[in-house]
Amino acid sequence: MPLIVIAEDEFLIADLLTIILEDAGYEVASASHGRAALALVRDKRPALVITDYMMPLMTGLELAQAMRADGDLAHIPVILVSGAQGSIGRAHPDVFEAVLDKPYNEKKLLETVSRLLS
Amino acid sequence: MHELPRLSTGIPRLNIILGGGLVEGASYIVQGQPGAGKTIFSNQVAFAKASRGGKVLYVTLLAETHDRLFQALGTLDFFDRTQLGVSIFYVSVFQTLREEGLSAVVSLIRQEIARQGATLLVFDGLLNASDRGDTTLDVKTFVAEVQSQAAFAGCTVLFLTSTRFAEDSPEHTMVDGVIELHNELVGVRTVRRLQVKKSRGSASLGGYHQFEITAAGLVAYPRLEAILSTEAIEDRSGAKRIASGTAGFDAMLGGALPESSVTLVFGPSGCGKTSLGLNFLNQASAEEPALHFGFYETPSRLLKKARALGVDLETPVNLGFLEVIYNPMTENLLDKLGHRLLDAIRSRGVKRLLIDGLGGFERAAVHPSRLVEFFAALTNEVRALGVTTIATWELRDLFGPTVTAPGSEISSLLDNLVMLRHVELGSRYKRTISVLKVRDSGYEPVIHELEFGSKGLSVTSALEPVTGATTGVATAIVPETDA
């Protein structure tokens, strides 16, 4: 099954996302800040990245920009899921394939993931 | 004297309590039980900082998600969603703590302060850090490292914790300040209060200070007697007299009310105290703006009452010469009332003030033992502001030998004492007025009758010779006749 990397500093949200995605049949790996997530992406080469915006050491935007700047990672779709920074994400359609607002809508999340992986 | 640079808290009057605000680059513990207001306190400081162009790093070790926090903060005026991720950065280090320990959290915070250019760090969850610390030394080291790294970057730190650190705890001794928030149950009501328990480099106001959490966030009310403990303005009471507006009363006072004096008018219900005050307010003008600070009548009821008494208050209200502030006799806070009154006086340069009545303050006092000091501070300040004041005080007994005026200590703080009474005489009730004291001035020591006419209350003739008039039950003195 496709591997999805989650970049999320809030463990409750990271755990919940992991459960939702694993229940849907995906493989999941998570990192608690942007820099760790970038290392994980480089190591695992996932099919998709779901990232928060506000995280220690590297924001979701910086993570996505770093991936786009890396030829080996630039093709990996990135979803920004954010409670308050959705507008920042929408201002950067070049780095985010999708922007979802919190609170989570599980159905919409899984539809978006499925669409981007198809 | 070298003044330390300050960080304004954005919490009304808290800067005064802190002796000028938080010290920039200093570290503080903000402690209190859950629900005490720590999170609102710190976020208000954070958004105030952000609104002035500063950068804030808000680090949490809490199980609560940031979205739930934002949802709760969204009900408060200071919360500005556009600052999130731009000027205020919320990050959770819970996983870092769980997986890598306190030293990794310290390292992460150091990097984040530098990356964000933060000048304010809020660390919410020192209790959790304490739990994770293997020894007391670990937490002490953690606090020391975070604050030294923050200070190096010129970053002020707020450590929030539900733990009540002992005053001799390492954490307490290491930080520059400790602010404690309480939610105290007094009878059936709760009263919020804060205390600056430690304030290195600042002359903070000691003791408890009440605060509220409103839609605007925290609003602090420094204890009036603490904030006004020194006479800031010279007492301007002088020889000038201010007309009372009640015909005949000025003559009894030896020539109107002394300017900048405080007059207590006391008597039972219905004897004319408020009417005397309304006459006083009716004299409001552009030169002598007036304020009605009352507890019993809404502004509309007050104007209606004045109209019924033949006193026109609508004209001075419409002209802006008179303001009516109504404080319902519900769950008031003593210092909130005091600050509200002084703010209203200062904002309009009020010169005529009617407090109707002092009992409203008494009822608001959670600790009645401080009323003397409170009234001393309040009356000193209104005198210093050049305000001539009439305050009413309702006697509990309509008739009787006992006159329950405010305590003797409070009465001594007042310049002039005027007593109104109903007097029963020959199966008739008469309203009477007598002057018991005018500070540093002569007055007429004669009981007079009061009458309500088409132009309101007025002082008329001296009461006929009786005994017992001050008890309310008088006996006519029958002239001796030659046998």
Chai-1 contact restraints between the chains, C-beta under 6 A:
chainA,res_idxA,chainB,res_idxB,connection_type,confidence,min_distance_angstrom,max_distance_angstrom,comment,restraint_id
A,D9,B,V91,contact,1.0,0.0,6.0,A-B,restraint_1
A,D9,B,S92,contact,1.0,0.0,6.0,A-B,restraint_2
A,E10,B,T65,contact,1.0,0.0,6.0,A-B,restraint_3
A,E10,B,S92,contact,1.0,0.0,6.0,A-B,restraint_4
A,F11,B,F94,contact,1.0,0.0,6.0,A-B,restraint_5
A,F11,B,Q95,contact,1.0,0.0,6.0,A-B,restraint_6
A,L12,B,T65,contact,1.0,0.0,6.0,A-B,restraint_7
A,S32,B,Q95,contact,1.0,0.0,6.0,A-B,restraint_8
A,S32,B,T96,contact,1.0,0.0,6.0,A-B,restraint_9
A,Y53,B,G85,contact,1.0,0.0,6.0,A-B,restraint_10
A,M54,B,G85,contact,1.0,0.0,6.0,A-B,restraint_11
A,M54,B,F89,contact,1.0,0.0,6.0,A-B,restraint_12
A,M54,B,Y90,contact,1.0,0.0,6.0,A-B,restraint_13
A,P56,B,V91,contact,1.0,0.0,6.0,A-B,restraint_14
A,P56,B,L108,contact,1.0,0.0,6.0,A-B,restraint_15
A,P56,B,E112,contact,1.0,0.0,6.0,A-B,restraint_16
A,L57,B,Q111,contact,1.0,0.0,6.0,A-B,restraint_17
A,G83,B,D67,contact,1.0,0.0,6.0,A-B,restraint_18
A,G83,B,F70,contact,1.0,0.0,6.0,A-B,restraint_19
A,A84,B,R81,contact,1.0,0.0,6.0,A-B,restraint_20
A,A84,B,L84,contact,1.0,0.0,6.0,A-B,restraint_21
A,Q85,B,G85,contact,1.0,0.0,6.0,A-B,restraint_22
A,K102,B,D67,contact,1.0,0.0,6.0,A-B,restraint_23
